[in-house]
């Protein structure tokens, strides 16, 4: 505090009333340090603002929690494109919202007579022997309109019970009042993407089984809002009807090419080449930025894309474009230093129109661009991952994949991945059900299996399969959140052909499945995929 006062960052009066988290925030102020010189054991701490500045563009955060005599924790939170977690759904203001279980400390119902008032006049609950102030959740979030009550949420009208959820983040507690608390469930969280700013207090969203979208609360941001360290805008929309004004895009007859590469030098050289040839050029530094531009309506006739890039690589961008009805017809050419046949094959399977290796002459580049815009495919026709084999008579046989996981969400996601690639999919909720299906004659070409499951776990099933003369020939890949080396080693010893950790990459999974069916083994002793 003294250092901040001497630098004029805060006044003495403000310093007296600052809580610990506000003091820690001073460390992220540009150029702020409590040491004049660095030594052999520690620096000056001036790089902390650089860390926060670089995290902000990707919606990441960094926070500090310190205990005198024990140490300091620096927590960096990075958003995932897709993640699976357990969450606690709640109802507040007739809208559903869920909180990740790792941020939920406790839940409890109180009667009105149980509510206390502290010296500051705040409503409090008695929790773990202390008076804990609570706030209605709807006072911490910004709603663009009031949702009317509907029978879709079910249940009787609320009684006078006060439902409280106690949240914890970075050493701070926050008690919030909600209208109703639902049972814990497993959900898939999708990050909020696009040009619209992320709402304060919201980390992402999930789609429920009936098609409704449920936001996921950001525990850290809600705590910051409650502490007054983050503001929310209560006037996002002034009317209940929202008709966004879509800006008219300038009409142009010149073709538009999107250059996607993490090298600014490559982007500038390619832009110069296409500009001279009469193209209008747009640039993106990685797949994520390109995806956001395309999804927000960028007119584009052709995409030239590198493969290896941060956040989202070129193959992932290509895959996502193929799944979008509006973007799948846009020709995409991979321009990369990777010239191996396996990379070309993967690109072709994902629907690339062309594949060029660096360095590439301007003539070849422009000639390829012209032909692809005209509708020509410079690569072979798109082929799916090996979802069928051919018999001696030339007849195709559909491959069957057995998905074993106690999470219905994971089973459905994996099933969707394999069905899109032409596989026939069977499911089992645990090792016991899978064993019964296989023993009863279920035809199966490959198995993807979780480890931790009720009744019979994945390793037990793997052991039984290896003891059966017929079933031991079926390749088994473990797909689990357990990434420890000892689990991989046990799986290898029991005969697993591959070992994947969640979250997985679809392309890697499908490629491995194809190769395992052909007899390839990825897991030998401690070797893993």
C-alpha positions as CSV (number, residue, x, y, z in Angstrom):
1,X,0.0,0.0,0.0
2,X,2.8,2.4,0.9
3,X,4.4,1.9,-2.5
4,X,1.1,2.6,-4.3
5,X,0.5,5.7,-2.2
6,X,4.1,7.0,-3.0
7,X,3.4,6.5,-6.7
8,X,0.1,8.3,-6.5
9,X,-2.0,5.3,-7.5
10,X,-4.2,5.5,-4.4
11,X,-4.8,7.9,-1.5
12,X,-4.2,7.2,2.1
13,X,-7.9,7.2,2.8
14,X,-8.6,4.7,0.1
15,X,-5.7,2.5,1.3
16,X,-7.3,2.1,4.7
17,X,-10.5,0.7,3.3
18,X,-9.0,-1.6,0.7
19,X,-9.6,-5.4,1.0
20,X,-6.9,-7.9,0.2
21,X,-8.1,-8.6,-3.4
22,X,-8.0,-4.8,-4.2
23,X,-4.4,-4.7,-2.9
24,X,-3.4,-7.6,-5.0
25,X,-4.8,-5.9,-8.1
26,X,-2.2,-3.2,-7.7
27,X,0.4,-5.7,-8.7
28,X,-1.0,-5.8,-12.2
29,X,-0.7,-2.1,-12.6
30,X,1.8,-1.3,-15.5
31,X,5.2,-0.7,-14.1
32,X,4.2,-1.2,-10.5
33,X,6.8,-3.0,-8.3
34,X,7.7,-3.2,-4.6
35,X,11.4,-3.9,-5.3
36,X,13.9,-1.5,-6.9
37,X,16.3,-4.2,-8.0
38,X,16.0,-7.9,-9.0
39,X,18.2,-10.4,-7.2
40,X,19.2,-14.1,-7.7
41,X,16.0,-15.4,-6.2
42,X,13.3,-13.0,-7.4
43,X,12.4,-10.4,-10.0
44,X,10.7,-7.1,-9.6
45,X,7.2,-8.3,-10.6
46,X,6.8,-5.8,-13.4
47,X,5.8,-8.5,-15.9
48,X,2.5,-9.3,-14.2
49,X,0.7,-6.6,-16.3
50,X,2.1,-8.2,-19.4
51,X,0.6,-11.5,-18.4
52,X,-2.8,-10.0,-17.9
53,X,-2.6,-8.0,-21.1
54,X,-1.8,-11.1,-23.1
55,X,-4.6,-13.1,-21.5
56,X,-7.3,-10.6,-22.1
57,X,-7.6,-11.1,-26.0
58,X,-8.3,-14.8,-25.5
59,X,-10.7,-14.1,-22.6
60,X,-8.3,-15.4,-20.0
61,X,-7.8,-14.1,-16.5
62,X,-5.1,-14.1,-13.8
63,X,-5.7,-13.7,-10.1
64,X,-3.8,-13.8,-6.8
65,X,-4.6,-15.3,-3.5
66,X,-2.0,-15.0,-0.7
67,X,-1.8,-16.2,2.9
68,X,0.8,-14.7,5.2
69,X,3.4,-17.3,6.2
70,X,2.1,-19.9,3.8
71,X,2.6,-18.6,0.3
72,X,0.9,-17.1,-2.7
73,X,-1.3,-18.8,-5.4
74,X,-1.4,-17.3,-9.0
75,X,-4.4,-18.7,-10.8
76,X,-4.6,-18.4,-14.6
77,X,-7.9,-19.3,-16.2
78,X,-8.0,-20.1,-19.9
79,X,-11.2,-20.7,-21.9
80,X,-11.7,-24.1,-23.6
81,X,-13.4,-24.4,-26.9
82,X,-15.4,-27.3,-25.5
83,X,-15.3,-28.9,-22.1
84,X,-17.3,-31.4,-20.1
85,X,-18.0,-30.8,-16.4
86,X,-20.5,-31.4,-13.6
87,X,-22.6,-28.4,-12.8
88,X,-25.4,-27.3,-10.5
89,X,-28.4,-25.9,-12.4
90,X,-30.5,-23.2,-10.6
91,X,-33.5,-21.1,-11.5
92,X,-33.3,-17.4,-11.0
93,X,-35.8,-14.8,-12.3
94,X,-37.5,-17.6,-14.3
95,X,-34.2,-18.3,-16.2
96,X,-32.0,-21.3,-15.8
97,X,-28.3,-20.9,-15.0
98,X,-25.7,-23.5,-13.9
99,X,-22.5,-23.2,-11.8
100,X,-19.5,-25.5,-12.2
101,X,-19.4,-27.9,-9.3
102,X,-15.7,-27.1,-8.5
103,X,-16.9,-23.5,-7.7
104,X,-19.8,-24.6,-5.5
105,X,-19.0,-24.8,-1.8
106,X,-22.5,-25.6,-0.4
107,X,-26.2,-25.3,-0.9
108,X,-28.9,-24.9,1.7
109,X,-32.5,-23.8,2.2
110,X,-33.4,-21.3,4.9
111,X,-36.7,-20.1,6.4
112,X,-37.4,-16.3,6.6
113,X,-37.0,-16.4,10.4
114,X,-33.4,-17.8,9.9
115,X,-32.2,-14.7,8.1
116,X,-30.0,-12.3,10.2
117,X,-29.1,-8.7,9.7
118,X,-25.4,-7.7,10.3
119,X,-24.0,-4.3,11.5
120,X,-24.0,-3.0,7.9
121,X,-27.7,-3.7,7.5
122,X,-27.0,-6.6,5.1
123,X,-29.1,-9.8,5.0
124,X,-27.0,-12.7,6.2
125,X,-27.2,-16.4,6.7
126,X,-25.6,-18.4,9.5
127,X,-23.2,-20.7,7.6
128,X,-20.3,-22.7,9.1
129,X,-20.5,-20.7,12.3
130,X,-20.2,-17.3,10.6
131,X,-22.6,-14.7,9.4
132,X,-22.4,-14.6,5.6
133,X,-24.1,-11.8,3.6
134,X,-26.0,-13.0,0.6
135,X,-27.2,-11.3,-2.6
136,X,-30.0,-12.2,-5.1
137,X,-28.4,-13.7,-8.2
138,X,-30.4,-11.4,-10.4
139,X,-28.8,-8.4,-8.9
140,X,-25.4,-9.6,-10.1
141,X,-26.4,-10.3,-13.7
142,X,-27.6,-8.0,-16.5
143,X,-30.8,-9.3,-18.2
144,X,-31.9,-7.9,-21.6
145,X,-35.5,-8.7,-20.8
146,X,-37.7,-10.4,-18.2
147,X,-38.6,-14.0,-18.9
148,X,-42.2,-14.8,-18.1
149,X,-42.9,-17.8,-15.9
150,X,-43.7,-20.9,-17.9
151,X,-44.8,-24.4,-17.1
152,X,-41.7,-25.6,-19.0
153,X,-39.8,-25.3,-15.7
154,X,-42.5,-27.3,-13.9
155,X,-43.1,-27.5,-10.2
156,X,-45.4,-25.6,-7.8
157,X,-45.3,-21.9,-7.1
158,X,-42.3,-21.1,-4.9
159,X,-43.0,-21.1,-1.1
160,X,-41.2,-18.8,1.3
161,X,-38.1,-21.0,1.4
162,X,-34.9,-19.1,0.7
163,X,-32.5,-21.2,-1.4
164,X,-28.8,-20.2,-1.0
165,X,-25.8,-21.3,-3.1
166,X,-22.4,-20.6,-1.5
167,X,-19.7,-20.1,-4.2
168,X,-16.0,-20.1,-3.7
169,X,-13.2,-18.6,-5.9
170,X,-9.7,-17.4,-5.2
171,X,-10.2,-17.7,-1.5
172,X,-13.4,-15.6,-1.4
173,X,-16.9,-16.7,-0.6
174,X,-20.1,-15.5,-2.2
175,X,-23.6,-16.5,-1.1
176,X,-26.3,-16.0,-3.7
177,X,-30.1,-16.4,-3.5
178,X,-31.8,-18.3,-6.2
179,X,-35.4,-19.3,-6.8
180,X,-34.8,-23.1,-7.1
181,X,-31.9,-25.5,-7.0
182,X,-32.0,-28.5,-9.4
183,X,-30.0,-31.8,-9.1
184,X,-26.4,-31.9,-10.2
185,X,-25.9,-32.9,-13.8
186,X,-23.1,-33.3,-16.4
187,X,-23.0,-30.7,-19.1
188,X,-20.9,-29.7,-22.2
189,X,-19.8,-26.1,-22.0
190,X,-19.3,-24.2,-25.2
191,X,-17.5,-20.9,-25.1
192,X,-19.4,-17.8,-26.3
193,X,-17.8,-16.8,-29.6
194,X,-18.2,-14.0,-32.1
195,X,-18.0,-10.2,-32.0
196,X,-20.5,-9.7,-29.3
197,X,-18.8,-9.1,-25.9
198,X,-19.2,-11.8,-23.3
199,X,-21.8,-10.9,-20.6
200,X,-20.3,-10.1,-17.2
201,X,-20.7,-13.1,-14.9
202,X,-21.2,-15.6,-17.6
203,X,-18.4,-18.1,-18.6
204,X,-20.2,-19.9,-21.5
205,X,-23.3,-21.9,-22.3
206,X,-24.7,-25.4,-22.8
207,X,-27.6,-26.7,-24.8
208,X,-30.1,-28.8,-22.8
209,X,-31.8,-31.9,-24.1
210,X,-35.0,-30.0,-25.1
211,X,-33.0,-27.5,-27.1
212,X,-33.0,-24.6,-24.6
213,X,-29.7,-22.8,-24.0
214,X,-28.5,-22.6,-20.4
215,X,-25.8,-20.1,-19.5
216,X,-22.9,-21.1,-17.2
217,X,-22.1,-18.7,-14.4
218,X,-18.5,-17.4,-14.0
219,X,-17.9,-17.8,-10.3
220,X,-14.8,-15.5,-10.2
221,X,-16.5,-12.7,-12.2
222,X,-19.6,-12.9,-10.0
223,X,-17.4,-12.5,-6.9
224,X,-15.7,-9.5,-8.5
225,X,-19.1,-8.0,-9.3
226,X,-20.3,-8.5,-5.7
227,X,-17.2,-6.9,-4.4
228,X,-17.6,-3.9,-6.7
229,X,-14.5,-4.6,-8.7
230,X,-16.4,-5.3,-12.0
231,X,-19.4,-3.5,-13.4
232,X,-22.4,-4.7,-15.4
233,X,-24.6,-2.9,-17.9
234,X,-28.3,-3.2,-17.0
235,X,-29.4,-1.5,-20.3
236,X,-28.3,-3.9,-23.0
237,X,-31.7,-3.8,-24.6
238,X,-34.3,-1.1,-23.9
239,X,-37.3,-3.0,-25.5
240,X,-38.5,-6.5,-25.3
241,X,-38.2,-6.8,-29.1
242,X,-34.7,-6.8,-30.4
243,X,-34.0,-6.2,-34.1
244,X,-30.3,-5.9,-34.6
245,X,-29.3,-3.5,-37.4
246,X,-27.0,-5.5,-39.7
247,X,-24.5,-3.1,-41.4
248,X,-24.7,-3.2,-45.1
249,X,-21.5,-4.6,-46.5
250,X,-19.9,-2.7,-49.3
251,X,-20.7,-4.2,-52.7
252,X,-17.7,-5.4,-54.6
253,X,-17.1,-7.3,-57.8
254,X,-13.5,-8.1,-56.9
255,X,-13.0,-11.6,-55.4
256,X,-12.2,-11.7,-51.6
257,X,-9.5,-13.9,-50.3
258,X,-9.0,-14.6,-46.6
259,X,-5.3,-15.2,-45.6
260,X,-5.0,-17.2,-42.3
261,X,-1.5,-17.5,-40.9
262,X,0.2,-16.8,-37.5
263,X,3.2,-15.3,-39.3
264,X,2.7,-11.6,-40.0
265,X,5.4,-11.8,-42.7
266,X,3.6,-14.6,-44.6
267,X,0.3,-12.7,-44.3
268,X,1.8,-9.5,-45.7
269,X,3.6,-11.3,-48.6
270,X,0.5,-13.2,-49.6
271,X,-1.7,-10.0,-49.3
272,X,0.7,-8.1,-51.5
273,X,0.5,-10.9,-54.1
274,X,-3.3,-11.0,-54.2
275,X,-3.7,-7.2,-54.0
276,X,-1.5,-6.8,-57.1
277,X,-3.7,-9.4,-58.9
278,X,-6.9,-7.4,-58.1
279,X,-8.2,-9.4,-55.1
280,X,-9.6,-7.8,-52.0
281,X,-7.7,-9.3,-49.0
282,X,-8.7,-10.0,-45.4
283,X,-6.3,-11.4,-42.9
284,X,-6.6,-13.5,-39.7
285,X,-3.7,-14.5,-37.4
286,X,-5.1,-18.0,-36.5
287,X,-8.1,-20.2,-37.1
288,X,-10.1,-18.7,-34.2
289,X,-9.9,-15.2,-35.6
290,X,-10.8,-16.5,-39.1
291,X,-13.8,-18.4,-37.7
292,X,-15.1,-15.3,-35.9
293,X,-14.8,-13.2,-39.0
294,X,-16.5,-15.7,-41.2
295,X,-19.3,-16.3,-38.7
296,X,-19.9,-12.6,-38.3
297,X,-20.6,-12.3,-42.1
298,X,-17.3,-11.6,-43.8
299,X,-17.9,-12.0,-47.6
300,X,-15.2,-14.5,-48.8
301,X,-14.6,-16.3,-52.1
302,X,-11.5,-18.3,-51.1
303,X,-9.5,-19.1,-48.0
304,X,-5.7,-19.8,-47.9
305,X,-4.8,-21.3,-44.5
306,X,-1.8,-22.5,-42.6
307,X,-2.0,-25.7,-40.6
308,X,-0.1,-25.1,-37.4
309,X,-1.4,-22.0,-35.5
310,X,-2.3,-21.2,-31.9
311,X,-5.8,-21.3,-30.5
312,X,-7.3,-23.0,-33.5
313,X,-5.2,-24.8,-36.2
314,X,-6.0,-24.9,-39.9
315,X,-7.5,-28.4,-39.9
316,X,-9.9,-27.6,-37.1
317,X,-11.0,-24.5,-39.0
318,X,-11.5,-26.5,-42.1
319,X,-13.6,-29.1,-40.2
320,X,-15.8,-26.4,-38.6
321,X,-16.4,-24.7,-42.0
322,X,-17.5,-28.1,-43.5
323,X,-20.1,-28.4,-40.7
324,X,-21.6,-24.9,-41.4
325,X,-24.1,-24.9,-44.2
326,X,-23.3,-21.3,-45.1
327,X,-19.5,-21.8,-45.2
328,X,-19.0,-25.4,-46.4
329,X,-19.1,-24.3,-50.1
330,X,-16.3,-21.7,-49.6
331,X,-13.1,-23.3,-51.1
332,X,-10.2,-23.7,-48.7
333,X,-6.6,-24.3,-49.6
334,X,-4.0,-25.3,-47.1
335,X,-0.7,-23.4,-47.5
336,X,1.8,-25.0,-45.3
337,X,5.4,-26.2,-44.9
338,X,4.0,-29.7,-44.1
339,X,4.4,-31.7,-47.3
340,X,3.9,-35.2,-46.0
341,X,1.3,-37.4,-47.7
342,X,-0.5,-38.0,-44.4
343,X,-1.2,-34.3,-44.0
344,X,-2.5,-34.0,-47.6
345,X,-4.7,-37.0,-46.9
346,X,-6.2,-35.5,-43.7
347,X,-6.8,-32.2,-45.6
348,X,-8.6,-34.1,-48.4
349,X,-10.7,-36.0,-45.9
350,X,-11.8,-32.8,-44.2
351,X,-12.8,-31.2,-47.6
352,X,-9.9,-29.0,-48.6
353,X,-10.0,-27.8,-52.2
354,X,-6.3,-27.4,-52.5
355,X,-3.0,-28.2,-50.8
356,X,0.1,-26.1,-51.5
357,X,3.5,-26.3,-49.7
358,X,5.7,-23.3,-48.9
359,X,7.6,-21.8,-50.6
360,X,5.1,-21.3,-53.4
361,X,5.5,-19.1,-56.5
362,X,3.1,-16.3,-57.1
363,X,2.1,-17.9,-60.4
364,X,1.1,-21.2,-58.8
365,X,-0.7,-19.4,-56.0
366,X,-2.8,-17.2,-58.3
367,X,-3.4,-20.0,-60.8
368,X,-4.7,-22.2,-58.0
369,X,-6.9,-19.4,-56.6
370,X,-8.5,-18.8,-60.0
371,X,-9.3,-22.4,-60.6
372,X,-10.7,-23.0,-57.1
373,X,-13.0,-19.9,-57.3
374,X,-14.2,-21.3,-60.6
375,X,-15.2,-24.5,-58.7
376,X,-12.3,-26.8,-59.5
377,X,-11.1,-29.2,-56.8
378,X,-7.3,-29.4,-56.9
379,X,-7.3,-32.4,-54.5
380,X,-9.1,-35.7,-54.7
381,X,-12.7,-35.9,-53.7
382,X,-13.4,-35.8,-50.0
383,X,-13.3,-39.2,-48.5
384,X,-14.5,-40.2,-45.0
385,X,-12.4,-41.8,-42.4
386,X,-12.3,-45.5,-42.8
387,X,-15.8,-46.4,-41.8
388,X,-16.1,-49.3,-44.2
389,X,-13.9,-52.1,-45.6
390,X,-14.2,-53.9,-48.9
391,X,-14.6,-57.6,-49.2
392,X,-13.0,-59.8,-51.9
393,X,-16.3,-59.5,-53.9
394,X,-16.0,-55.7,-53.8
395,X,-18.9,-55.3,-51.4
396,X,-18.5,-52.6,-48.7
397,X,-19.0,-53.7,-45.1
398,X,-19.9,-51.0,-42.5
399,X,-17.6,-50.8,-39.5
400,X,-19.1,-50.9,-36.0
401,X,-17.8,-48.9,-33.1
402,X,-18.7,-49.7,-29.5
403,X,-18.7,-46.7,-27.1
404,X,-18.5,-47.4,-23.4
405,X,-18.9,-44.6,-20.9
406,X,-21.1,-44.0,-17.9
407,X,-21.7,-40.4,-19.0
408,X,-24.6,-40.1,-21.5
409,X,-23.2,-36.8,-22.7
410,X,-19.8,-38.4,-23.6
411,X,-21.5,-41.4,-25.3
412,X,-23.7,-39.1,-27.4
413,X,-20.8,-36.9,-28.4
414,X,-18.6,-39.8,-29.4
415,X,-21.5,-41.5,-31.2
416,X,-22.1,-38.3,-33.2
417,X,-18.4,-38.2,-34.2
418,X,-18.4,-41.8,-35.5
419,X,-21.8,-41.7,-37.1
420,X,-20.8,-38.6,-39.1
421,X,-17.9,-40.6,-40.5
422,X,-20.1,-43.5,-41.5
423,X,-19.7,-45.9,-38.6
424,X,-22.5,-47.9,-37.1
425,X,-22.4,-47.1,-33.4
426,X,-23.4,-49.2,-30.4
427,X,-23.4,-47.9,-26.8
428,X,-22.9,-49.3,-23.3
429,X,-23.1,-47.4,-20.0
430,X,-20.5,-49.5,-18.2
431,X,-18.2,-52.5,-18.6
432,X,-20.8,-55.0,-17.5
433,X,-23.3,-53.9,-20.1
434,X,-20.6,-54.0,-22.8
435,X,-19.4,-57.4,-21.7
436,X,-23.0,-58.8,-21.9
437,X,-23.5,-57.3,-25.4
438,X,-20.2,-58.7,-26.7
439,X,-20.7,-62.1,-25.2
440,X,-24.2,-62.3,-26.8
441,X,-22.7,-61.9,-30.2
442,X,-22.6,-58.1,-30.9
443,X,-20.5,-57.6,-34.1
444,X,-17.8,-55.0,-33.3
445,X,-14.7,-53.7,-35.1
446,X,-13.4,-51.3,-32.5
447,X,-14.1,-50.3,-28.9
448,X,-13.6,-46.9,-27.2
449,X,-13.9,-47.3,-23.4
450,X,-13.7,-45.1,-20.3
451,X,-11.9,-46.3,-17.2
452,X,-13.9,-45.3,-14.2
453,X,-17.5,-46.8,-14.4
454,X,-19.9,-48.5,-12.0
455,X,-20.3,-52.3,-11.9
456,X,-17.3,-53.0,-14.1
457,X,-14.6,-50.5,-15.0
458,X,-12.8,-50.2,-18.2
459,X,-9.6,-52.0,-17.1
460,X,-11.6,-55.0,-15.8
461,X,-13.4,-55.2,-19.1
462,X,-10.1,-55.0,-21.0
463,X,-8.8,-57.9,-18.9
464,X,-11.8,-60.1,-19.6
465,X,-11.7,-59.3,-23.3
466,X,-8.0,-60.5,-23.5
467,X,-9.0,-63.8,-21.8
468,X,-11.5,-64.5,-24.6
469,X,-10.1,-66.0,-27.8
470,X,-12.6,-64.3,-30.1
471,X,-13.0,-60.9,-28.3
472,X,-9.3,-60.4,-27.7
473,X,-8.9,-59.6,-31.4
474,X,-11.1,-56.5,-31.2
475,X,-8.9,-53.4,-30.8
476,X,-9.7,-51.4,-27.6
477,X,-8.8,-47.7,-27.1
478,X,-9.1,-46.2,-23.6
479,X,-10.6,-42.6,-23.6
480,X,-10.6,-41.1,-20.1
481,X,-9.8,-38.0,-18.0
482,X,-7.1,-40.0,-16.3
483,X,-3.8,-38.9,-17.8
484,X,-1.4,-40.4,-15.3
485,X,1.5,-42.5,-16.6
486,X,0.5,-45.5,-14.3
487,X,-2.9,-45.7,-15.9
488,X,-1.4,-45.7,-19.4
489,X,1.0,-48.4,-18.3
490,X,-1.7,-50.6,-16.8
491,X,-3.8,-50.2,-20.0
492,X,-0.9,-51.2,-22.2
493,X,-0.1,-54.3,-20.1
494,X,-3.8,-55.3,-20.3
495,X,-3.7,-55.1,-24.1
496,X,-5.2,-51.6,-25.0
497,X,-4.1,-50.5,-28.4
498,X,-4.4,-46.7,-27.7
499,X,-5.0,-44.3,-24.9
500,X,-6.7,-40.9,-25.2
501,X,-7.3,-38.3,-22.6
502,X,-10.4,-36.0,-22.6
503,X,-11.0,-33.6,-24.1
504,X,-10.2,-35.3,-27.4
505,X,-9.7,-34.1,-31.0
506,X,-12.1,-35.7,-33.4
507,X,-9.6,-36.0,-36.3
508,X,-7.1,-37.8,-34.2
509,X,-9.7,-40.2,-32.8
510,X,-11.0,-41.1,-36.3
511,X,-7.6,-41.5,-37.8
512,X,-6.5,-43.7,-34.9
513,X,-9.7,-45.8,-35.2
514,X,-9.0,-46.4,-38.9
515,X,-5.4,-47.4,-38.3
516,X,-6.3,-49.7,-35.3
517,X,-8.9,-51.5,-37.3
518,X,-6.1,-52.2,-39.8
519,X,-4.0,-53.7,-37.0
520,X,-1.8,-50.7,-35.9
521,X,-0.9,-50.5,-32.2
522,X,-0.3,-47.1,-30.6
523,X,0.2,-48.1,-27.0
524,X,3.2,-50.2,-26.1
525,X,4.3,-50.1,-22.4
526,X,4.5,-46.4,-21.7
527,X,4.1,-45.2,-25.3
528,X,0.8,-43.4,-25.9
529,X,-1.1,-41.6,-28.6
